[in-house]
Amino acid sequence: MNRIVAICLAAGLFTGSALAQTGQPDAQTPPKPKPGTIIDRPEPGRITSEPAVTPAQPAPVTPKPGSSLAAGQRVERFEAVGNTSVASDTIRVYLGVNPGDPYDPAALQKNFLNLWQTGLFDDIRLETDTAPNGGVIVRAVVKERPRIGAVEYRGNKELNTAKINEQLEKDKIDLHVGNTVEQTLIRRAAESIKKAYSEGGFEGVVVDTTMEDMSEAGDKKIVFNVSEGIKATVARVFFTGNAHFSTRVLRRQMKEVKENNIITWIRKKNLYIPSKLDEDLEHVKNYYQDSGYMNVAFGEPQLKTIGTTKKPRMTITIPIKEGTIHHFGEVTVTGVTVFKPEAFVGNFPIKKGDVIRRKPIQDRLDALDELYRMRGYIYSYINPEYVERDGNITDVHIQVFEGEQFRLGRLEFQGNTNTKDKVLRREIFLDEGQIMDMETFKQSIYKLGQLGYFKVNDNPDFKVNQEKKVVDVTVKGSEEGKNDVQFGGGYSEGTGFFVQTQFSTRNFLGEGENLGLSFQRGNRQNFYSVSYADPWFMDTPNSLGISLFNRTTDYPLSIGYQERSKGGSIAYGYRLHRFDSISLVYGLEHVKTHEESNILPDANGNVPISDISDLVYTSSSIGPSYAFDSRDNPFDTTRGARLSMGMTFSGGPLGGTIHAIRPTFATTKYFKLSRRSSFSVNVDLGYLKPLDYGKGCALTFDDYIDQNSKLCVPKGQRFFVGGEYSVRGFEYGTLGPKETFQGVSQIAGGYKQVFFNTEYVFKVNDPLRLVFFTDGGWAYGYRDKVDPKMIRYSTGAELRIFLPVFQFPIRFIYAINPSPKPGDQFKTFNFTIGNTY
């Protein structure tokens, strides 16, 4: 009964309301429609079919959307109101309005969304008026979104603008002047700035944004007000609940967040960075799981700030719940079709019943994942699921998602303004249409960096075509180190005053060919040379090179030695694999030497006649060699290795007057320690054996005088140790045997050599490197045994500067002689251009 009464009252109220509304104008504001909705009266954000009505006139009866009063009529004119930077024609094109065409409200409503989605406007109203001749006038009333006129950062004392812009670019946030202001993008930029500070060890960073008007209408200055917070170093790291491993052992597993000391301060590992701490906890977790604690868990790190406000320090306490040791049960695999299941479970690295260890299992899966990537299954994914069951037993269920096989589609390069595409393409070990071997492609990108004149800046762009099952790749890079031009001069005891110039390029005419020209002139040494090499002769994996030189050396009378040499060489090489090659070099050199003694007067003051000797040597030699080079960059190397072995044979059936064999061995290994630091070790060995000793030639100057014969091997052909390219600090050639020629002691050069170098390189900034080194070496005479006790050492530091005009660095060397001996020829400070090795 109550329900019937309520229904009757509601019906009566509804009827009365309807009758009342029919007798008076509508005074209520209709609800705001969605953008682009066509309604009967002109309101902001709406499409209307009649102009606004003056109050003196009665409201006309407006047709409903799509009525015949407006639809189909001729569009006489289009108008845009409120636009200052966006052209009216641009707005008209987006709306699809063309004067002379029939007016189509449905199409206009649809095209409205195209204009709105440009992001150029904060508000858009579309109106239609009746033209005087009866057609339709379409009008767009817009409010343009403000443009970015400038971007300013305030309060950023610890992080300069360049670093902030680098982070924004890394996060792909574009705040270029002229772009429209988007609040979402500005908020993302503020978060990106906070992230940059957080990765630098700052806590409590606040970034507020404001917009300021500029003189140009519609332009806004975006201001980021930065409150940098505090930068706290890590005083101590504690673990609680760790019964099976000590805190010291667990601290060693942490790689990025360490307690403050001189080493961690230099490596910038002494700061609390939340994201880095998460990485380290993952390392600790892996360490536990490698010992069978599969269900180890960590609580929320507890932070405590100590010290002063200006220099705060932080203690970090990490709760651990170790769990129990688990043993390995069963292993199963699902989803495998490309390989046999035995590849996953056969000869499994852990036996049933053994303590389960994560690392050997993950190593097996990583190797299999690499095999999938090598076969073009770029979306493959291997997921190990650890399933616990009673008795602390853990089974491993391997789920494989193989995906589909892809091939390399179109390969393109960007940024090679000078280098031709074919020069870069031939370093890619994949051809278009071949299976997309991701590991091979990764090594190809690494190989591009070895060229030294094209630097890959970003990760390549991969565009996957699911229908054709191909991957189109664009490799982006920039030209660098095109030419090396050097001008200089100086003075040294051996060569005197000199001036020199050198031009070399590893990318002649963009063809990847090597060309070098060198000229040096001084009062003791003149040198001219030209060299050319094509590493891909006739676009094949063969190399061909040729060089010519002319050298004149006049040492002072205290040495009494002059040499004139000229010659050249031709080399042929073949690339074996990605990083190694073999070569065969033929060289021809003609040498003239002039030696004379400078003997002191006798007791009666008589000056003996100088002993003068003029000799002519010809060296005709051939030598095979093997080279391996996996360095990431030939000039500023941080990782990789280099090895070279060669055997040079001269004389015999090749002719000439020098008959000898000369085997050499050199190897260098680079270890990348961090993003800014690396360590390297270099070893260089050499041996020279004359083949005609005892057949009318002498090994030493003493034998040369006694036997009145020629030297088997001239001094210029021997090994010299000492100098900025072997043992720094010691002058060139002084670490080796000395021989006496008519009472004058001379550097003679050795028949055997051993020297080594170690370097720790820290990248201060892009052009500047700080190097700490230790060198050691010695050159031995023909009859000397290789005695490690004779090796001399030096240590010290270098400042290396990479300038755009030079491929090789400028080096300022400070060397220390840790064990000085009488007669050492040692220089503490040296300057040179070029790498040590």
SULDAMO-V265354 format. One record per residue. RES is the residue in one small letter. SS is DSSP state (hx for helix, st for strand, lp for the rest). PSI is psi in radians with two decimals (999 if undefined). Layout:
BEGIN
res: {RES:RES}
ss: {SS:SS}
psi: {PSI:PSI}
END
This chain:
BEGIN
res: {m:n:r:i:v:a:i:c:l:a:a:g:l:f:t:g:s:a:l:a:q:t:g:q:p:d:a:q:t:p:p:k:p:k:p:g:t:i:i:d:r:p:e:p:g:r:i:t:s:e:p:a:v:t:p:a:q:p:a:p:v:t:p:k:p:g:s:s:l:a:a:g:q:r:v:e:r:f:e:a:v:g:n:t:s:v:a:s:d:t:i:r:v:y:l:g:v:n:p:g:d:p:y:d:p:a:a:l:q:k:n:f:l:n:l:w:q:t:g:l:f:d:d:i:r:l:e:t:d:t:a:p:n:g:g:v:i:v:r:a:v:v:k:e:r:p:r:i:g:a:v:e:y:r:g:n:k:e:l:n:t:a:k:i:n:e:q:l:e:k:d:k:i:d:l:h:v:g:n:t:v:e:q:t:l:i:r:r:a:a:e:s:i:k:k:a:y:s:e:g:g:f:e:g:v:v:v:d:t:t:m:e:d:m:s:e:a:g:d:k:k:i:v:f:n:v:s:e:g:i:k:a:t:v:a:r:v:f:f:t:g:n:a:h:f:s:t:r:v:l:r:r:q:m:k:e:v:k:e:n:n:i:i:t:w:i:r:k:k:n:l:y:i:p:s:k:l:d:e:d:l:e:h:v:k:n:y:y:q:d:s:g:y:m:n:v:a:f:g:e:p:q:l:k:t:i:g:t:t:k:k:p:r:m:t:i:t:i:p:i:k:e:g:t:i:h:h:f:g:e:v:t:v:t:g:v:t:v:f:k:p:e:a:f:v:g:n:f:p:i:k:k:g:d:v:i:r:r:k:p:i:q:d:r:l:d:a:l:d:e:l:y:r:m:r:g:y:i:y:s:y:i:n:p:e:y:v:e:r:d:g:n:i:t:d:v:h:i:q:v:f:e:g:e:q:f:r:l:g:r:l:e:f:q:g:n:t:n:t:k:d:k:v:l:r:r:e:i:f:l:d:e:g:q:i:m:d:m:e:t:f:k:q:s:i:y:k:l:g:q:l:g:y:f:k:v:n:d:n:p:d:f:k:v:n:q:e:k:k:v:v:d:v:t:v:k:g:s:e:e:g:k:n:d:v:q:f:g:g:g:y:s:e:g:t:g:f:f:v:q:t:q:f:s:t:r:n:f:l:g:e:g:e:n:l:g:l:s:f:q:r:g:n:r:q:n:f:y:s:v:s:y:a:d:p:w:f:m:d:t:p:n:s:l:g:i:s:l:f:n:r:t:t:d:y:p:l:s:i:g:y:q:e:r:s:k:g:g:s:i:a:y:g:y:r:l:h:r:f:d:s:i:s:l:v:y:g:l:e:h:v:k:t:h:e:e:s:n:i:l:p:d:a:n:g:n:v:p:i:s:d:i:s:d:l:v:y:t:s:s:s:i:g:p:s:y:a:f:d:s:r:d:n:p:f:d:t:t:r:g:a:r:l:s:m:g:m:t:f:s:g:g:p:l:g:g:t:i:h:a:i:r:p:t:f:a:t:t:k:y:f:k:l:s:r:r:s:s:f:s:v:n:v:d:l:g:y:l:k:p:l:d:y:g:k:g:c:a:l:t:f:d:d:y:i:d:q:n:s:k:l:c:v:p:k:g:q:r:f:f:v:g:g:e:y:s:v:r:g:f:e:y:g:t:l:g:p:k:e:t:f:q:g:v:s:q:i:a:g:g:y:k:q:v:f:f:n:t:e:y:v:f:k:v:n:d:p:l:r:l:v:f:f:t:d:g:g:w:a:y:g:y:r:d:k:v:d:p:k:m:i:r:y:s:t:g:a:e:l:r:i:f:l:p:v:f:q:f:p:i:r:f:i:y:a:i:n:p:s:p:k:p:g:d:q:f:k:t:f:n:f:t:i:g:n:t:y}
ss: {lp:hx:hx:hx:hx:hx:hx:hx:hx:hx:hx:hx:hx:hx:hx:hx:hx:hx:hx:hx:hx:hx:lp:lp:lp:lp:lp:lp:lp:lp:lp:lp:lp:lp:lp:lp:lp:st:lp:lp:lp:lp:lp:lp:lp:lp:st:lp:lp:lp:lp:lp:lp:lp:lp:lp:lp:lp:lp:lp:lp:lp:lp:lp:lp:lp:lp:lp:lp:lp:lp:lp:lp:st:st:st:st:st:st:st:st:lp:lp:lp:lp:lp:lp:hx:hx:hx:hx:hx:hx:hx:hx:lp:lp:lp:lp:lp:lp:st:lp:lp:hx:hx:hx:hx:hx:hx:hx:hx:hx:hx:hx:hx:lp:lp:lp:lp:st:st:st:st:st:st:st:st:st:st:lp:lp:lp:lp:lp:st:st:st:st:st:st:st:st:st:lp:lp:st:st:st:st:st:st:st:st:lp:lp:lp:lp:lp:lp:hx:hx:hx:hx:hx:hx:hx:hx:hx:hx:lp:lp:lp:lp:lp:lp:lp:lp:lp:st:lp:lp:hx:hx:hx:hx:hx:hx:hx:hx:hx:hx:hx:hx:hx:hx:hx:hx:hx:lp:lp:st:st:lp:lp:st:st:st:st:st:st:st:st:lp:lp:lp:lp:lp:st:st:st:st:st:st:st:st:st:lp:lp:st:st:lp:st:st:st:st:st:st:st:st:lp:lp:lp:lp:lp:lp:hx:hx:hx:hx:hx:hx:hx:lp:lp:lp:lp:lp:lp:lp:lp:hx:hx:hx:hx:hx:hx:lp:lp:lp:st:lp:lp:hx:hx:hx:hx:hx:hx:hx:hx:hx:hx:hx:hx:hx:hx:hx:hx:lp:lp:lp:lp:lp:lp:lp:st:st:lp:lp:lp:st:st:st:st:st:st:lp:lp:lp:lp:st:st:st:st:st:st:st:st:st:st:lp:lp:lp:lp:lp:st:st:st:st:st:st:st:st:lp:lp:lp:lp:lp:lp:lp:hx:hx:hx:hx:lp:lp:lp:lp:lp:lp:lp:lp:lp:st:lp:lp:hx:hx:hx:hx:hx:hx:hx:hx:hx:hx:hx:hx:hx:hx:hx:hx:hx:lp:lp:lp:lp:lp:lp:st:st:st:st:st:st:st:st:st:lp:lp:lp:st:st:st:st:st:st:st:st:st:lp:lp:lp:lp:lp:st:st:st:st:st:st:st:st:lp:lp:lp:lp:lp:lp:hx:hx:hx:hx:hx:lp:lp:lp:lp:lp:lp:lp:lp:lp:st:lp:lp:hx:hx:hx:hx:hx:hx:hx:hx:hx:hx:hx:hx:hx:lp:lp:lp:st:st:st:lp:lp:lp:lp:st:st:st:st:st:lp:lp:lp:lp:st:st:st:st:st:st:st:st:st:st:lp:lp:lp:st:st:st:st:st:st:st:st:st:st:lp:lp:lp:st:st:st:st:st:st:st:st:st:st:st:st:st:lp:lp:lp:lp:st:st:st:st:st:st:st:st:st:st:lp:lp:st:st:st:st:st:st:st:st:st:st:lp:lp:hx:hx:hx:lp:lp:st:st:st:st:st:st:st:st:st:st:st:st:st:lp:lp:lp:lp:lp:lp:st:st:st:st:st:st:st:st:st:st:st:st:st:st:st:lp:lp:lp:lp:st:st:st:st:st:st:st:st:st:st:st:st:st:st:st:st:st:lp:lp:lp:lp:lp:lp:lp:lp:lp:lp:lp:lp:lp:lp:lp:st:st:st:st:st:st:st:st:st:st:st:st:st:st:st:st:st:st:lp:lp:lp:lp:lp:lp:lp:lp:lp:lp:st:st:st:st:st:st:st:st:st:st:st:lp:hx:hx:hx:lp:st:lp:lp:lp:st:st:st:st:st:st:st:st:st:st:st:st:st:lp:lp:lp:lp:st:st:st:st:st:st:st:st:st:st:st:st:st:st:lp:lp:lp:lp:lp:lp:st:st:lp:lp:hx:hx:hx:hx:hx:hx:hx:lp:lp:st:st:lp:lp:lp:hx:hx:hx:lp:st:lp:lp:lp:lp:lp:lp:lp:lp:lp:lp:st:lp:lp:lp:lp:lp:lp:lp:st:st:st:st:lp:lp:st:st:st:st:lp:lp:st:lp:st:st:st:st:st:st:st:st:st:st:st:st:lp:lp:lp:lp:st:st:st:st:st:st:st:st:st:st:st:st:st:lp:lp:lp:lp:lp:lp:lp:hx:hx:hx:lp:st:st:st:st:st:st:st:st:st:st:lp:lp:lp:lp:lp:lp:lp:lp:st:st:st:st:st:st:st:lp:lp:lp:lp:lp:lp:lp:lp:lp:st:lp:lp:st:st:st:st:st:lp:lp:lp:lp}
psi: {-0.79:-0.62:-0.66:-0.73:-0.73:-0.65:-0.71:-0.76:-0.71:-0.66:-0.68:-0.76:-0.68:-0.69:-0.74:-0.68:-0.67:-0.72:-0.64:-0.62:-0.45:-0.29:0.05:2.74:2.75:1.99:-0.06:2.55:2.15:2.67:2.55:2.12:3.05:2.71:2.33:-0.02:2.34:2.13:3.14:-0.31:2.62:2.05:2.74:2.33:0.33:2.75:2.19:2.76:0.04:2.68:2.91:2.49:2.39:2.68:-0.47:-0.33:2.57:2.61:2.15:2.76:1.93:2.44:2.70:2.82:2.32:0.07:2.82:-0.16:-0.65:-0.76:2.33:-0.23:2.80:2.33:1.95:-0.62:2.63:2.38:2.54:2.32:2.33:-0.09:2.33:-0.64:-0.44:2.19:2.56:-0.68:-0.57:-0.77:-0.76:-0.72:-0.74:-0.64:-0.23:0.53:2.20:2.02:2.35:-0.38:2.79:2.52:2.19:1.69:-0.65:-0.75:-0.66:-0.72:-0.66:-0.74:-0.34:-0.69:-0.60:-0.74:-0.72:-0.66:-0.11:-0.39:0.27:-0.20:2.56:-0.46:2.50:2.25:2.35:2.24:2.69:2.33:2.78:2.18:2.74:-0.56:0.18:-0.10:-2.86:2.38:2.15:2.22:2.34:2.02:2.02:2.71:1.90:2.51:2.43:2.66:2.73:1.97:-0.49:2.75:2.26:2.45:2.27:2.41:0.03:1.44:-0.68:-0.40:1.92:2.97:-0.64:-0.70:-0.67:-0.79:-0.60:-0.70:-0.71:-0.70:-0.67:-0.66:0.12:0.86:2.05:1.92:0.70:2.57:2.33:-0.36:2.72:2.65:2.14:2.07:-0.63:-0.73:-0.65:-0.70:-0.68:-0.67:-0.72:-0.71:-0.62:-0.67:-0.75:-0.67:-0.72:-0.72:-0.70:-0.70:-0.26:0.06:0.27:2.45:2.62:0.51:2.34:2.28:1.95:2.60:2.45:2.82:2.35:2.49:2.64:2.99:-0.59:2.23:2.31:-0.14:2.46:2.46:2.15:2.12:2.19:1.96:2.00:2.20:1.91:-0.19:-2.52:2.71:1.78:2.33:2.73:1.99:-0.90:2.64:2.13:2.65:2.44:2.52:0.04:1.72:-0.49:-0.37:2.40:2.81:-0.65:-0.73:-0.74:-0.61:-0.62:-0.37:-0.28:2.21:-0.45:-0.55:1.91:2.83:2.56:2.21:-3.11:-0.65:-0.83:-0.50:-0.74:-0.71:0.00:0.75:0.14:0.28:2.56:1.97:2.00:-0.78:-0.63:-0.63:-0.67:-0.71:-0.73:-0.65:-0.55:-0.65:-0.75:-0.71:-0.78:-0.64:-0.76:-0.79:-0.44:-0.19:0.22:-0.10:1.40:-0.47:0.57:2.52:2.68:2.48:3.11:2.21:2.38:2.13:2.43:2.19:2.29:2.98:-2.95:2.91:-0.64:-0.59:1.22:2.62:2.79:2.39:2.44:2.14:2.15:1.97:2.45:2.40:1.83:-0.62:-2.68:2.83:2.33:2.67:2.72:2.36:-1.72:2.78:2.30:2.79:2.47:2.69:0.16:2.18:-0.55:-0.79:2.90:2.57:-0.45:-0.42:-0.47:-0.81:-0.29:2.41:0.87:2.46:-0.23:2.34:2.69:2.27:-0.28:2.79:2.25:2.37:2.28:-0.72:-0.90:-0.56:-0.79:-0.61:-0.71:-0.78:-0.62:-0.69:-0.71:-0.65:-0.66:-0.63:-0.70:-0.79:-0.57:-0.41:0.24:0.10:1.38:-0.31:0.20:2.63:2.30:2.12:1.99:2.24:2.09:2.01:2.04:2.52:3.12:2.62:0.37:0.72:2.38:2.14:2.68:2.05:2.07:2.06:2.18:2.21:1.81:-0.62:-2.69:2.78:2.38:2.75:2.84:2.17:-2.02:2.26:2.13:2.80:2.53:2.47:-0.15:1.36:-0.42:-0.70:2.32:2.62:-0.68:-0.51:-0.67:-0.69:-0.59:-0.22:-0.14:2.14:0.30:2.46:2.65:2.29:-0.28:2.85:2.36:1.47:1.79:-0.61:-0.72:-0.69:-0.67:-0.73:-0.52:-0.73:-0.68:-0.69:-0.61:-0.67:-0.42:-0.29:-0.66:-0.07:0.01:2.08:2.16:2.01:-0.79:2.99:2.45:2.62:2.20:2.14:1.99:2.22:1.81:-0.59:-0.81:-0.16:0.82:2.79:2.03:2.31:2.33:2.07:2.09:2.35:-2.93:2.64:2.50:2.61:0.76:-0.87:2.59:1.92:2.18:2.36:2.41:-3.08:3.07:-2.87:2.42:2.80:-0.60:-0.76:-0.14:-2.72:2.51:2.76:2.58:2.71:2.57:2.39:2.28:2.59:2.46:0.09:1.04:2.15:0.46:0.20:0.02:0.32:2.66:2.28:2.29:2.36:2.31:2.46:2.26:2.34:2.33:-3.10:-0.13:-0.39:2.31:2.45:2.33:2.45:2.67:2.40:2.62:2.42:2.39:1.88:-0.25:1.26:2.20:0.55:0.62:2.85:0.73:2.59:2.63:2.29:2.69:2.54:2.58:2.53:2.80:2.10:2.36:2.19:2.21:1.76:2.77:2.90:-0.42:-0.42:-0.65:0.76:2.24:2.58:2.37:2.15:2.50:2.64:-2.79:-3.12:2.77:2.37:2.44:2.37:2.79:2.28:2.11:-0.97:-2.70:-0.61:0.00:2.74:2.83:2.72:2.82:2.17:2.29:2.28:2.53:2.18:2.33:2.14:2.30:2.24:2.52:2.11:2.42:2.57:2.79:1.33:2.45:2.70:2.70:-3.00:-0.44:0.04:0.13:2.35:1.99:2.72:2.31:2.52:2.01:2.39:2.26:2.13:2.66:2.26:2.59:2.19:2.05:1.96:2.72:2.52:2.23:2.71:2.77:2.42:2.40:2.29:1.88:0.42:2.53:-0.41:2.34:-0.26:-0.83:1.27:2.42:-0.37:2.88:-2.93:2.79:2.38:2.38:2.40:2.36:2.77:1.97:2.27:2.23:2.60:-2.69:-2.34:-0.23:-0.20:-2.98:3.05:-0.14:2.14:1.89:2.83:2.59:1.52:2.48:2.67:2.32:2.42:2.55:2.38:2.29:2.37:2.11:1.98:-0.63:-3.05:-0.44:-0.12:2.67:2.83:2.48:2.66:2.33:2.40:2.35:2.17:2.56:2.64:2.36:2.13:1.97:2.43:-0.22:0.37:2.35:0.02:0.72:0.30:2.75:2.63:-0.55:2.93:-0.62:-0.82:-0.61:-0.71:-0.76:-0.73:-0.15:0.85:-3.09:2.90:2.45:-0.76:2.14:2.78:-0.61:-0.24:-0.09:-3.10:2.38:2.20:2.42:2.41:3.07:-0.13:0.11:-1.39:1.80:2.54:-0.87:2.42:2.76:2.20:0.02:-0.23:1.36:-3.04:2.61:2.51:2.71:2.22:1.84:0.84:-0.03:2.15:2.29:2.65:2.17:-0.41:2.70:2.87:-0.18:2.55:2.55:2.15:2.70:2.78:2.56:2.49:2.37:2.08:2.22:2.19:1.80:-0.88:-2.93:-0.80:-0.15:2.30:2.44:2.21:2.30:2.27:2.79:2.20:2.75:2.58:2.99:2.59:2.29:2.56:3.04:-0.71:0.00:2.47:2.62:1.79:1.99:-0.41:-0.32:-0.22:2.34:2.65:2.73:2.75:2.91:-2.73:2.71:2.65:2.04:2.36:2.16:1.93:2.62:-0.52:-0.34:2.43:-0.70:2.71:2.70:2.28:2.24:2.00:2.26:2.00:2.62:2.33:1.79:-0.35:1.33:2.57:2.68:2.41:-0.02:2.37:1.68:2.37:2.18:-0.73:2.35:2.75:2.36:3.07:2.22:2.77:2.73:-0.78:999}
END
